[in-house]
Amino acid sequence: FNIVFNTSKLECSAEYVLGVILNSLSSILSYNYYDYSSLLGRKRKMKGPVNHQQSFVRQCLYTAIVTSLYIGLTVWAVRLIQEKGSVISIIDTMGNKQNVTPMFFYGLIMASWFS
């Protein structure tokens, strides 16, 4: 995503690769974009006031991708819970087998979406 919507020219330099990696790692739940080449002193800073660069389309597209990913994971989890049946057996950290009802997992999914 950050390679496609990067404002810098595609190049094989350390500054470009570092910028793409750091922007990708910082964009987990929200879209962040920073120009790391200016921080490393490779790009001259403009004199005078710097205008805001609009990124509304990039932010909307990123949010749509992340939301569709979460919806897909939720649908997949619900299907797995339905396939397991009325009681789901899990093993806890002590190695003991625990029987859990599907409603517990449905509650977790609802709490994660509505919190």
Buried (B, 14 or more C-beta within 10 A) or exposed (E): BBEEBBEBEEEEEEBBEBBBEBBEEEBEEEBBBEBBBBEEEEEEEEEEEEEEEEBEEBBEBBEEEBEEEEEEEBEEBBEEBEEEEEEBEEEEEEEEEEEEEBEEBEEEBEEEEEE
